[in-house]
């Protein structure tokens, strides 16, 4: 499976209002501040163990973390200011 790839977008989801996005920005789903250097998932469908994941265990695996909250569909250029700064 040297030419087969499994790509996982970790994080994801979206926020539905300015307040929701602000709350999300203070968590690992909305900020990368608390992320470590490596966070590869290794269970279930991403397991490297062929007994657990016989379909994809030998695929090349890339995990793409993201925390934008727009599900890759947003195009806003200017920030949205919510509440008092700080």
PyMOL Python script that loads the backbone (N, CA, C, O; Angstrom):
from pymol import cmd

cmd.read_pdbstr("""\
ATOM      1  N   UNK A   1       0.819  -1.209   0.000  1.00  0.00           N
ATOM      2  CA  UNK A   1       0.000   0.000   0.000  1.00  0.00           C
ATOM      3  C   UNK A   1       0.858   1.267   0.000  1.00  0.00           C
ATOM      4  O   UNK A   1       0.448   2.293   0.542  1.00  0.00           O
ATOM      5  N   UNK A   2       2.040   1.199  -0.602  1.00  0.00           N
ATOM      6  CA  UNK A   2       2.932   2.357  -0.567  1.00  0.00           C
ATOM      7  C   UNK A   2       2.352   3.592  -1.244  1.00  0.00           C
ATOM      8  O   UNK A   2       2.775   4.712  -0.956  1.00  0.00           O
ATOM      9  N   UNK A   3       1.395   3.401  -2.134  1.00  0.00           N
ATOM     10  CA  UNK A   3       0.773   4.535  -2.821  1.00  0.00           C
ATOM     11  C   UNK A   3      -0.604   4.896  -2.264  1.00  0.00           C
ATOM     12  O   UNK A   3      -1.292   5.762  -2.805  1.00  0.00           O
ATOM     13  N   UNK A   4      -0.997   4.235  -1.190  1.00  0.00           N
ATOM     14  CA  UNK A   4      -2.312   4.498  -0.582  1.00  0.00           C
ATOM     15  C   UNK A   4      -2.146   5.400   0.632  1.00  0.00           C
ATOM     16  O   UNK A   4      -1.230   5.229   1.437  1.00  0.00           O
ATOM     17  N   UNK A   5      -3.046   6.355   0.742  1.00  0.00           N
ATOM     18  CA  UNK A   5      -2.961   7.341   1.825  1.00  0.00           C
ATOM     19  C   UNK A   5      -4.270   7.436   2.577  1.00  0.00           C
ATOM     20  O   UNK A   5      -5.352   7.352   1.997  1.00  0.00           O
ATOM     21  N   UNK A   6      -4.147   7.613   3.872  1.00  0.00           N
ATOM     22  CA  UNK A   6      -5.291   7.911   4.731  1.00  0.00           C
ATOM     23  C   UNK A   6      -5.011   9.284   5.333  1.00  0.00           C
ATOM     24  O   UNK A   6      -4.004   9.480   6.014  1.00  0.00           O
ATOM     25  N   UNK A   7      -5.903  10.225   5.077  1.00  0.00           N
ATOM     26  CA  UNK A   7      -5.729  11.590   5.576  1.00  0.00           C
ATOM     27  C   UNK A   7      -6.879  11.905   6.517  1.00  0.00           C
ATOM     28  O   UNK A   7      -8.048  11.797   6.146  1.00  0.00           O
ATOM     29  N   UNK A   8      -6.539  12.294   7.732  1.00  0.00           N
ATOM     30  CA  UNK A   8      -7.554  12.619   8.726  1.00  0.00           C
ATOM     31  C   UNK A   8      -7.424  14.086   9.121  1.00  0.00           C
ATOM     32  O   UNK A   8      -6.345  14.556   9.482  1.00  0.00           O
ATOM     33  N   UNK A   9      -8.537  14.793   9.046  1.00  0.00           N
ATOM     34  CA  UNK A   9      -8.590  16.168   9.525  1.00  0.00           C
ATOM     35  C   UNK A   9      -9.060  16.113  10.966  1.00  0.00           C
ATOM     36  O   UNK A   9     -10.230  15.836  11.229  1.00  0.00           O
ATOM     37  N   UNK A  10      -8.154  16.376  11.906  1.00  0.00           N
ATOM     38  CA  UNK A  10      -8.477  16.292  13.325  1.00  0.00           C
ATOM     39  C   UNK A  10      -8.950  17.655  13.815  1.00  0.00           C
ATOM     40  O   UNK A  10      -8.401  18.692  13.442  1.00  0.00           O
ATOM     41  N   UNK A  11      -9.960  17.631  14.645  1.00  0.00           N
ATOM     42  CA  UNK A  11     -10.570  18.866  15.128  1.00  0.00           C
ATOM     43  C   UNK A  11     -11.881  19.026  14.409  1.00  0.00           C
ATOM     44  O   UNK A  11     -12.760  18.168  14.490  1.00  0.00           O
ATOM     45  N   UNK A  12     -12.006  20.097  13.723  1.00  0.00           N
ATOM     46  CA  UNK A  12     -13.156  20.266  12.858  1.00  0.00           C
ATOM     47  C   UNK A  12     -14.392  20.783  13.549  1.00  0.00           C
ATOM     48  O   UNK A  12     -14.344  21.323  14.654  1.00  0.00           O
ATOM     49  N   UNK A  13     -15.486  20.601  12.871  1.00  0.00           N
ATOM     50  CA  UNK A  13     -16.737  21.169  13.335  1.00  0.00           C
ATOM     51  C   UNK A  13     -16.781  22.645  13.019  1.00  0.00           C
ATOM     52  O   UNK A  13     -15.946  23.167  12.280  1.00  0.00           O
ATOM     53  N   UNK A  14     -17.743  23.294  13.575  1.00  0.00           N
ATOM     54  CA  UNK A  14     -17.878  24.719  13.308  1.00  0.00           C
ATOM     55  C   UNK A  14     -18.599  25.386  14.455  1.00  0.00           C
ATOM     56  O   UNK A  14     -19.229  24.737  15.291  1.00  0.00           O
ATOM     57  N   UNK A  15     -18.489  26.687  14.470  1.00  0.00           N
ATOM     58  CA  UNK A  15     -19.236  27.475  15.440  1.00  0.00           C
ATOM     59  C   UNK A  15     -20.351  28.182  14.684  1.00  0.00           C
ATOM     60  O   UNK A  15     -20.227  28.470  13.493  1.00  0.00           O
ATOM     61  N   UNK A  16     -21.439  28.457  15.392  1.00  0.00           N
ATOM     62  CA  UNK A  16     -22.630  28.971  14.716  1.00  0.00           C
ATOM     63  C   UNK A  16     -22.961  30.419  15.045  1.00  0.00           C
ATOM     64  O   UNK A  16     -23.922  30.971  14.508  1.00  0.00           O
ATOM     65  N   UNK A  17     -22.190  31.028  15.905  1.00  0.00           N
ATOM     66  CA  UNK A  17     -22.421  32.432  16.246  1.00  0.00           C
ATOM     67  C   UNK A  17     -21.100  33.029  16.714  1.00  0.00           C
ATOM     68  O   UNK A  17     -20.145  32.300  16.983  1.00  0.00           O
ATOM     69  N   UNK A  18     -21.047  34.334  16.809  1.00  0.00           N
ATOM     70  CA  UNK A  18     -19.832  34.995  17.285  1.00  0.00           C
ATOM     71  C   UNK A  18     -19.500  34.555  18.710  1.00  0.00           C
ATOM     72  O   UNK A  18     -18.335  34.310  19.025  1.00  0.00           O
ATOM     73  N   UNK A  19     -20.518  34.454  19.578  1.00  0.00           N
ATOM     74  CA  UNK A  19     -20.274  34.014  20.953  1.00  0.00           C
ATOM     75  C   UNK A  19     -19.791  32.567  21.001  1.00  0.00           C
ATOM     76  O   UNK A  19     -18.899  32.231  21.779  1.00  0.00           O
ATOM     77  N   UNK A  20     -20.378  31.720  20.173  1.00  0.00           N
ATOM     78  CA  UNK A  20     -19.973  30.317  20.105  1.00  0.00           C
ATOM     79  C   UNK A  20     -18.517  30.215  19.630  1.00  0.00           C
ATOM     80  O   UNK A  20     -17.739  29.434  20.178  1.00  0.00           O
ATOM     81  N   UNK A  21     -18.157  30.990  18.631  1.00  0.00           N
ATOM     82  CA  UNK A  21     -16.775  30.986  18.129  1.00  0.00           C
ATOM     83  C   UNK A  21     -15.803  31.487  19.194  1.00  0.00           C
ATOM     84  O   UNK A  21     -14.696  30.965  19.321  1.00  0.00           O
ATOM     85  N   UNK A  22     -16.213  32.495  19.958  1.00  0.00           N
ATOM     86  CA  UNK A  22     -15.354  33.016  21.023  1.00  0.00           C
ATOM     87  C   UNK A  22     -15.127  31.947  22.093  1.00  0.00           C
ATOM     88  O   UNK A  22     -14.000  31.755  22.548  1.00  0.00           O
ATOM     89  N   UNK A  23     -16.190  31.254  22.495  1.00  0.00           N
ATOM     90  CA  UNK A  23     -16.054  30.191  23.495  1.00  0.00           C
ATOM     91  C   UNK A  23     -15.150  29.081  22.963  1.00  0.00           C
ATOM     92  O   UNK A  23     -14.307  28.559  23.692  1.00  0.00           O
ATOM     93  N   UNK A  24     -15.327  28.727  21.708  1.00  0.00           N
ATOM     94  CA  UNK A  24     -14.531  27.678  21.075  1.00  0.00           C
ATOM     95  C   UNK A  24     -13.057  28.074  20.999  1.00  0.00           C
ATOM     96  O   UNK A  24     -12.181  27.213  21.088  1.00  0.00           O
ATOM     97  N   UNK A  25     -12.776  29.362  20.837  1.00  0.00           N
ATOM     98  CA  UNK A  25     -11.393  29.820  20.696  1.00  0.00           C
ATOM     99  C   UNK A  25     -10.566  29.566  21.953  1.00  0.00           C
ATOM    100  O   UNK A  25      -9.337  29.633  21.914  1.00  0.00           O
ATOM    101  N   UNK A  26     -11.226  29.280  23.050  1.00  0.00           N
ATOM    102  CA  UNK A  26     -10.530  29.024  24.319  1.00  0.00           C
ATOM    103  C   UNK A  26     -10.327  27.538  24.583  1.00  0.00           C
ATOM    104  O   UNK A  26      -9.923  27.154  25.681  1.00  0.00           O
ATOM    105  N   UNK A  27     -10.604  26.695  23.586  1.00  0.00           N
ATOM    106  CA  UNK A  27     -10.440  25.248  23.724  1.00  0.00           C
ATOM    107  C   UNK A  27      -9.486  24.733  22.642  1.00  0.00           C
ATOM    108  O   UNK A  27      -9.065  25.488  21.766  1.00  0.00           O
ATOM    109  N   UNK A  28      -9.152  23.451  22.710  1.00  0.00           N
ATOM    110  CA  UNK A  28      -8.279  22.836  21.699  1.00  0.00           C
ATOM    111  C   UNK A  28      -8.946  22.760  20.328  1.00  0.00           C
ATOM    112  O   UNK A  28      -8.266  22.563  19.322  1.00  0.00           O
ATOM    113  N   UNK A  29     -10.263  22.913  20.278  1.00  0.00           N
ATOM    114  CA  UNK A  29     -10.950  22.929  18.987  1.00  0.00           C
ATOM    115  C   UNK A  29     -10.919  24.303  18.330  1.00  0.00           C
ATOM    116  O   UNK A  29     -11.301  24.447  17.168  1.00  0.00           O
ATOM    117  N   UNK A  30     -10.463  25.317  19.074  1.00  0.00           N
ATOM    118  CA  UNK A  30     -10.450  26.665  18.521  1.00  0.00           C
ATOM    119  C   UNK A  30      -9.111  27.368  18.620  1.00  0.00           C
ATOM    120  O   UNK A  30      -8.972  28.517  18.201  1.00  0.00           O
ATOM    121  N   UNK A  31      -8.124  26.677  19.175  1.00  0.00           N
ATOM    122  CA  UNK A  31      -6.798  27.273  19.303  1.00  0.00           C
ATOM    123  C   UNK A  31      -5.755  26.166  19.324  1.00  0.00           C
ATOM    124  O   UNK A  31      -5.999  25.087  19.863  1.00  0.00           O
ATOM    125  N   UNK A  32      -4.608  26.432  18.746  1.00  0.00           N
ATOM    126  CA  UNK A  32      -3.524  25.447  18.746  1.00  0.00           C
ATOM    127  C   UNK A  32      -2.559  25.644  19.916  1.00  0.00           C
ATOM    128  O   UNK A  32      -1.547  24.949  20.001  1.00  0.00           O
ATOM    129  N   UNK A  33      -2.854  26.573  20.809  1.00  0.00           N
ATOM    130  CA  UNK A  33      -1.946  26.883  21.914  1.00  0.00           C
ATOM    131  C   UNK A  33      -1.626  25.678  22.791  1.00  0.00           C
ATOM    132  O   UNK A  33      -0.513  25.577  23.307  1.00  0.00           O
ATOM    133  N   UNK A  34      -2.574  24.764  22.971  1.00  0.00           N
ATOM    134  CA  UNK A  34      -2.354  23.623  23.866  1.00  0.00           C
ATOM    135  C   UNK A  34      -1.906  22.359  23.137  1.00  0.00           C
ATOM    136  O   UNK A  34      -1.700  21.324  23.772  1.00  0.00           O
ATOM    137  N   UNK A  35      -1.752  22.427  21.818  1.00  0.00           N
ATOM    138  CA  UNK A  35      -1.353  21.242  21.061  1.00  0.00           C
ATOM    139  C   UNK A  35       0.112  20.918  21.306  1.00  0.00           C
ATOM    140  O   UNK A  35       0.949  21.813  21.421  1.00  0.00           O
ATOM    141  N   UNK A  36       0.406  19.647  21.384  1.00  0.00           N
ATOM    142  CA  UNK A  36       1.786  19.202  21.499  1.00  0.00           C
ATOM    143  C   UNK A  36       2.422  19.109  20.117  1.00  0.00           C
ATOM    144  O   UNK A  36       1.809  19.490  19.120  1.00  0.00           O
ATOM    145  N   UNK A  37       3.633  18.610  20.061  1.00  0.00           N
ATOM    146  CA  UNK A  37       4.337  18.485  18.790  1.00  0.00           C
ATOM    147  C   UNK A  37       3.790  17.391  17.901  1.00  0.00           C
ATOM    148  O   UNK A  37       3.803  17.522  16.677  1.00  0.00           O
ATOM    149  N   UNK A  38       3.305  16.300  18.504  1.00  0.00           N
ATOM    150  CA  UNK A  38       2.773  15.174  17.743  1.00  0.00           C
ATOM    151  C   UNK A  38       1.503  14.691  18.427  1.00  0.00           C
ATOM    152  O   UNK A  38       1.459  14.549  19.649  1.00  0.00           O
ATOM    153  N   UNK A  39       0.483  14.443  17.636  1.00  0.00           N
ATOM    154  CA  UNK A  39      -0.778  13.989  18.221  1.00  0.00           C
ATOM    155  C   UNK A  39      -1.478  12.984  17.313  1.00  0.00           C
ATOM    156  O   UNK A  39      -2.697  13.037  17.150  1.00  0.00           O
ATOM    157  N   UNK A  40      -0.724  12.080  16.730  1.00  0.00           N
ATOM    158  CA  UNK A  40      -1.329  11.123  15.809  1.00  0.00           C
ATOM    159  C   UNK A  40      -2.293  10.189  16.534  1.00  0.00           C
ATOM    160  O   UNK A  40      -1.980   9.645  17.593  1.00  0.00           O
ATOM    161  N   UNK A  41      -3.458  10.018  15.946  1.00  0.00           N
ATOM    162  CA  UNK A  41      -4.430   9.065  16.465  1.00  0.00           C
ATOM    163  C   UNK A  41      -3.969   7.670  16.082  1.00  0.00           C
ATOM    164  O   UNK A  41      -3.502   7.458  14.963  1.00  0.00           O
ATOM    165  N   UNK A  42      -4.093   6.732  16.980  1.00  0.00           N
ATOM    166  CA  UNK A  42      -3.650   5.367  16.682  1.00  0.00           C
ATOM    167  C   UNK A  42      -4.660   4.331  17.145  1.00  0.00           C
ATOM    168  O   UNK A  42      -4.287   3.262  17.628  1.00  0.00           O
ATOM    169  N   UNK A  43      -5.942   4.650  16.996  1.00  0.00           N
ATOM    170  CA  UNK A  43      -6.953   3.672  17.391  1.00  0.00           C
ATOM    171  C   UNK A  43      -8.058   3.635  16.349  1.00  0.00           C
ATOM    172  O   UNK A  43      -8.183   4.545  15.529  1.00  0.00           O
ATOM    173  N   UNK A  44      -8.860   2.573  16.387  1.00  0.00           N
ATOM    174  CA  UNK A  44      -9.971   2.449  15.452  1.00  0.00           C
ATOM    175  C   UNK A  44      -9.497   2.444  14.013  1.00  0.00           C
ATOM    176  O   UNK A  44      -8.581   1.703  13.655  1.00  0.00           O
ATOM    177  N   UNK A  45     -10.114   3.264  13.196  1.00  0.00           N
ATOM    178  CA  UNK A  45      -9.814   3.303  11.763  1.00  0.00           C
ATOM    179  C   UNK A  45      -8.419   3.842  11.466  1.00  0.00           C
ATOM    180  O   UNK A  45      -7.937   3.707  10.341  1.00  0.00           O
ATOM    181  N   UNK A  46      -7.763   4.448  12.448  1.00  0.00           N
ATOM    182  CA  UNK A  46      -6.405   4.953  12.255  1.00  0.00           C
ATOM    183  C   UNK A  46      -5.342   4.056  12.876  1.00  0.00           C
ATOM    184  O   UNK A  46      -4.158   4.392  12.853  1.00  0.00           O
ATOM    185  N   UNK A  47      -5.750   2.928  13.424  1.00  0.00           N
ATOM    186  CA  UNK A  47      -4.807   2.012  14.063  1.00  0.00           C
ATOM    187  C   UNK A  47      -3.839   1.432  13.045  1.00  0.00           C
ATOM    188  O   UNK A  47      -4.218   1.137  11.911  1.00  0.00           O
ATOM    189  N   UNK A  48      -2.601   1.271  13.452  1.00  0.00           N
ATOM    190  CA  UNK A  48      -1.588   0.623  12.626  1.00  0.00           C
ATOM    191  C   UNK A  48      -1.614  -0.888  12.825  1.00  0.00           C
ATOM    192  O   UNK A  48      -0.911  -1.612  12.119  1.00  0.00           O
ATOM    193  N   UNK A  49      -2.404  -1.374  13.763  1.00  0.00           N
ATOM    194  CA  UNK A  49      -2.524  -2.801  14.069  1.00  0.00           C
ATOM    195  C   UNK A  49      -3.505  -3.439  13.084  1.00  0.00           C
ATOM    196  O   UNK A  49      -4.689  -3.102  13.086  1.00  0.00           O
ATOM    197  N   UNK A  50      -3.029  -4.348  12.252  1.00  0.00           N
ATOM    198  CA  UNK A  50      -3.866  -4.960  11.209  1.00  0.00           C
ATOM    199  C   UNK A  50      -4.963  -5.857  11.780  1.00  0.00           C
ATOM    200  O   UNK A  50      -5.924  -6.168  11.076  1.00  0.00           O
ATOM    201  N   UNK A  51      -4.842  -6.278  13.034  1.00  0.00           N
ATOM    202  CA  UNK A  51      -5.927  -7.045  13.665  1.00  0.00           C
ATOM    203  C   UNK A  51      -7.097  -6.126  14.010  1.00  0.00           C
ATOM    204  O   UNK A  51      -8.251  -6.556  14.009  1.00  0.00           O
ATOM    205  N   UNK A  52      -6.804  -4.891  14.298  1.00  0.00           N
ATOM    206  CA  UNK A  52      -7.822  -3.904  14.650  1.00  0.00           C
ATOM    207  C   UNK A  52      -8.363  -3.211  13.405  1.00  0.00           C
ATOM    208  O   UNK A  52      -9.559  -2.939  13.310  1.00  0.00           O
ATOM    209  N   UNK A  53      -7.490  -2.930  12.465  1.00  0.00           N
ATOM    210  CA  UNK A  53      -7.822  -2.133  11.294  1.00  0.00           C
ATOM    211  C   UNK A  53      -7.267  -2.788  10.017  1.00  0.00           C
ATOM    212  O   UNK A  53      -6.340  -2.264   9.399  1.00  0.00           O
ATOM    213  N   UNK A  54      -7.836  -3.925   9.634  1.00  0.00           N
ATOM    214  CA  UNK A  54      -7.272  -4.654   8.488  1.00  0.00           C
ATOM    215  C   UNK A  54      -7.351  -3.900   7.157  1.00  0.00           C
ATOM    216  O   UNK A  54      -6.556  -4.169   6.256  1.00  0.00           O
ATOM    217  N   UNK A  55      -8.272  -2.985   7.021  1.00  0.00           N
ATOM    218  CA  UNK A  55      -8.436  -2.273   5.743  1.00  0.00           C
ATOM    219  C   UNK A  55      -7.398  -1.187   5.503  1.00  0.00           C
ATOM    220  O   UNK A  55      -6.989  -0.971   4.362  1.00  0.00           O
ATOM    221  N   UNK A  56      -6.966  -0.502   6.555  1.00  0.00           N
ATOM    222  CA  UNK A  56      -6.101   0.666   6.371  1.00  0.00           C
ATOM    223  C   UNK A  56      -4.792   0.607   7.156  1.00  0.00           C
ATOM    224  O   UNK A  56      -4.036   1.578   7.144  1.00  0.00           O
ATOM    225  N   UNK A  57      -4.504  -0.492   7.833  1.00  0.00           N
ATOM    226  CA  UNK A  57      -3.329  -0.544   8.720  1.00  0.00           C
ATOM    227  C   UNK A  57      -2.011  -0.304   8.004  1.00  0.00           C
ATOM    228  O   UNK A  57      -1.062   0.173   8.625  1.00  0.00           O
ATOM    229  N   UNK A  58      -1.922  -0.615   6.730  1.00  0.00           N
ATOM    230  CA  UNK A  58      -0.669  -0.451   5.994  1.00  0.00           C
ATOM    231  C   UNK A  58      -0.638   0.793   5.099  1.00  0.00           C
ATOM    232  O   UNK A  58       0.302   0.977   4.326  1.00  0.00           O
ATOM    233  N   UNK A  59      -1.644   1.629   5.201  1.00  0.00           N
ATOM    234  CA  UNK A  59      -1.669   2.866   4.425  1.00  0.00           C
ATOM    235  C   UNK A  59      -0.709   3.882   5.034  1.00  0.00           C
ATOM    236  O   UNK A  59      -0.441   3.847   6.235  1.00  0.00           O
ATOM    237  N   UNK A  60      -0.195   4.779   4.209  1.00  0.00           N
ATOM    238  CA  UNK A  60       0.500   5.951   4.725  1.00  0.00           C
ATOM    239  C   UNK A  60      -0.554   6.794   5.435  1.00  0.00           C
ATOM    240  O   UNK A  60      -1.704   6.854   4.999  1.00  0.00           O
ATOM    241  N   UNK A  61      -0.167   7.439   6.519  1.00  0.00           N
ATOM    242  CA  UNK A  61      -1.147   8.146   7.335  1.00  0.00           C
ATOM    243  C   UNK A  61      -0.679   9.565   7.615  1.00  0.00           C
ATOM    244  O   UNK A  61       0.453   9.789   8.045  1.00  0.00           O
ATOM    245  N   UNK A  62      -1.565  10.515   7.366  1.00  0.00           N
ATOM    246  CA  UNK A  62      -1.296  11.922   7.656  1.00  0.00           C
ATOM    247  C   UNK A  62      -2.462  12.461   8.469  1.00  0.00           C
ATOM    248  O   UNK A  62      -3.625  12.258   8.122  1.00  0.00           O
ATOM    249  N   UNK A  63      -2.136  13.143   9.543  1.00  0.00           N
ATOM    250  CA  UNK A  63      -3.164  13.777  10.360  1.00  0.00           C
ATOM    251  C   UNK A  63      -2.986  15.290  10.243  1.00  0.00           C
ATOM    252  O   UNK A  63      -1.903  15.814  10.505  1.00  0.00           O
ATOM    253  N   UNK A  64      -4.049  15.986   9.849  1.00  0.00           N
ATOM    254  CA  UNK A  64      -4.003  17.429   9.663  1.00  0.00           C
ATOM    255  C   UNK A  64      -4.880  18.071  10.744  1.00  0.00           C
ATOM    256  O   UNK A  64      -6.107  18.066  10.641  1.00  0.00           O
ATOM    257  N   UNK A  65      -4.246  18.616  11.771  1.00  0.00           N
ATOM    258  CA  UNK A  65      -5.046  19.274  12.797  1.00  0.00           C
ATOM    259  C   UNK A  65      -5.478  20.661  12.332  1.00  0.00           C
ATOM    260  O   UNK A  65      -4.724  21.364  11.660  1.00  0.00           O
ATOM    261  N   UNK A  66      -6.681  21.039  12.692  1.00  0.00           N
ATOM    262  CA  UNK A  66      -7.109  22.395  12.377  1.00  0.00           C
ATOM    263  C   UNK A  66      -8.121  22.868  13.411  1.00  0.00           C
ATOM    264  O   UNK A  66      -8.783  22.064  14.067  1.00  0.00           O
ATOM    265  N   UNK A  67      -8.228  24.181  13.542  1.00  0.00           N
ATOM    266  CA  UNK A  67      -9.073  24.741  14.589  1.00  0.00           C
ATOM    267  C   UNK A  67      -9.762  26.014  14.116  1.00  0.00           C
ATOM    268  O   UNK A  67     -10.016  26.917  14.912  1.00  0.00           O
ATOM    269  N   UNK A  68     -10.059  26.085  12.845  1.00  0.00           N
ATOM    270  CA  UNK A  68     -10.610  27.331  12.309  1.00  0.00           C
ATOM    271  C   UNK A  68     -12.092  27.516  12.591  1.00  0.00           C
ATOM    272  O   UNK A  68     -12.574  28.649  12.617  1.00  0.00           O
ATOM    273  N   UNK A  69     -12.829  26.426  12.802  1.00  0.00           N
ATOM    274  CA  UNK A  69     -14.241  26.536  13.129  1.00  0.00           C
ATOM    275  C   UNK A  69     -15.157  26.841  11.963  1.00  0.00           C
ATOM    276  O   UNK A  69     -16.357  27.037  12.161  1.00  0.00           O
ATOM    277  N   UNK A  70     -14.623  26.887  10.749  1.00  0.00           N
ATOM    278  CA  UNK A  70     -15.497  27.195   9.608  1.00  0.00           C
ATOM    279  C   UNK A  70     -15.654  26.019   8.648  1.00  0.00           C
ATOM    280  O   UNK A  70     -16.238  26.168   7.574  1.00  0.00           O
ATOM    281  N   UNK A  71     -15.142  24.859   9.027  1.00  0.00           N
ATOM    282  CA  UNK A  71     -15.249  23.651   8.202  1.00  0.00           C
ATOM    283  C   UNK A  71     -14.711  23.872   6.796  1.00  0.00           C
ATOM    284  O   UNK A  71     -15.196  23.269   5.840  1.00  0.00           O
ATOM    285  N   UNK A  72     -13.722  24.724   6.671  1.00  0.00           N
ATOM    286  CA  UNK A  72     -13.100  25.049   5.389  1.00  0.00           C
ATOM    287  C   UNK A  72     -14.077  25.652   4.391  1.00  0.00           C
ATOM    288  O   UNK A  72     -13.883  25.516   3.183  1.00  0.00           O
ATOM    289  N   UNK A  73     -15.117  26.313   4.868  1.00  0.00           N
ATOM    290  CA  UNK A  73     -16.071  26.938   3.959  1.00  0.00           C
ATOM    291  C   UNK A  73     -16.165  28.446   4.165  1.00  0.00           C
ATOM    292  O   UNK A  73     -16.886  29.119   3.429  1.00  0.00           O
ATOM    293  N   UNK A  74     -15.459  28.984   5.140  1.00  0.00           N
ATOM    294  CA  UNK A  74     -15.541  30.416   5.406  1.00  0.00           C
ATOM    295  C   UNK A  74     -14.603  31.229   4.530  1.00  0.00           C
ATOM    296  O   UNK A  74     -13.606  30.717   4.022  1.00  0.00           O
ATOM    297  N   UNK A  75     -14.936  32.499   4.360  1.00  0.00           N
ATOM    298  CA  UNK A  75     -14.064  33.373   3.584  1.00  0.00           C
ATOM    299  C   UNK A  75     -13.985  34.772   4.191  1.00  0.00           C
ATOM    300  O   UNK A  75     -13.680  35.742   3.498  1.00  0.00           O
ATOM    301  N   UNK A  76     -14.258  34.864   5.474  1.00  0.00           N
ATOM    302  CA  UNK A  76     -14.234  36.157   6.144  1.00  0.00           C
ATOM    303  C   UNK A  76     -12.797  36.663   6.234  1.00  0.00           C
ATOM    304  O   UNK A  76     -11.895  35.906   6.589  1.00  0.00           O
ATOM    305  N   UNK A  77     -12.581  37.927   5.918  1.00  0.00           N
ATOM    306  CA  UNK A  77     -11.260  38.518   5.945  1.00  0.00           C
ATOM    307  C   UNK A  77     -11.024  39.248   7.267  1.00  0.00           C
ATOM    308  O   UNK A  77      -9.956  39.111   7.864  1.00  0.00           O
ATOM    309  N   UNK A  78     -12.008  40.021   7.730  1.00  0.00           N
ATOM    310  CA  UNK A  78     -11.871  40.808   8.936  1.00  0.00           C
ATOM    311  C   UNK A  78     -12.295  40.011  10.168  1.00  0.00           C
ATOM    312  O   UNK A  78     -13.218  39.201  10.090  1.00  0.00           O
ATOM    313  N   UNK A  79     -11.623  40.233  11.315  1.00  0.00           N
ATOM    314  CA  UNK A  79     -12.006  39.511  12.535  1.00  0.00           C
ATOM    315  C   UNK A  79     -13.364  39.984  13.054  1.00  0.00           C
ATOM    316  O   UNK A  79     -13.796  41.101  12.769  1.00  0.00           O
ATOM    317  N   UNK A  80     -14.019  39.130  13.810  1.00  0.00           N
ATOM    318  CA  UNK A  80     -15.257  39.487  14.486  1.00  0.00           C
ATOM    319  C   UNK A  80     -14.897  39.750  15.942  1.00  0.00           C
ATOM    320  O   UNK A  80     -14.352  38.870  16.609  1.00  0.00           O
ATOM    321  N   UNK A  81     -15.187  40.926  16.438  1.00  0.00           N
ATOM    322  CA  UNK A  81     -14.894  41.281  17.815  1.00  0.00           C
ATOM    323  C   UNK A  81     -16.097  40.953  18.680  1.00  0.00           C
ATOM    324  O   UNK A  81     -17.222  41.347  18.372  1.00  0.00           O
ATOM    325  N   UNK A  82     -15.854  40.223  19.771  1.00  0.00           N
ATOM    326  CA  UNK A  82     -16.932  39.791  20.655  1.00  0.00           C
ATOM    327  C   UNK A  82     -16.580  40.165  22.072  1.00  0.00           C
ATOM    328  O   UNK A  82     -15.517  39.797  22.571  1.00  0.00           O
ATOM    329  N   UNK A  83     -17.455  40.886  22.718  1.00  0.00           N
ATOM    330  CA  UNK A  83     -17.262  41.220  24.134  1.00  0.00           C
ATOM    331  C   UNK A  83     -16.047  42.087  24.375  1.00  0.00           C
ATOM    332  O   UNK A  83     -15.383  42.520  23.433  1.00  0.00           O
ATOM    333  N   UNK A  84     -15.753  42.341  25.658  1.00  0.00           N
ATOM    334  CA  UNK A  84     -14.609  43.176  26.004  1.00  0.00           C
ATOM    335  C   UNK A  84     -13.292  42.445  25.705  1.00  0.00           C
ATOM    336  O   UNK A  84     -13.229  41.223  25.833  1.00  0.00           O
ATOM    337  N   UNK A  85     -12.244  43.175  25.310  1.00  0.00           N
ATOM    338  CA  UNK A  85     -10.957  42.518  25.046  1.00  0.00           C
ATOM    339  C   UNK A  85     -10.385  41.905  26.314  1.00  0.00           C
ATOM    340  O   UNK A  85     -10.634  42.372  27.425  1.00  0.00           O
ATOM    341  N   UNK A  86      -9.617  40.849  26.114  1.00  0.00           N
ATOM    342  CA  UNK A  86      -8.914  40.248  27.243  1.00  0.00           C
ATOM    343  C   UNK A  86      -9.433  38.944  27.584  1.00  0.00           C
ATOM    344  O   UNK A  86      -8.942  38.308  28.517  1.00  0.00           O
TER     345      UNK A  86
END
""", "prot")
cmd.dss("prot")
cmd.show_as("cartoon", "prot")
cmd.util.cbc("prot")
cmd.orient("prot")
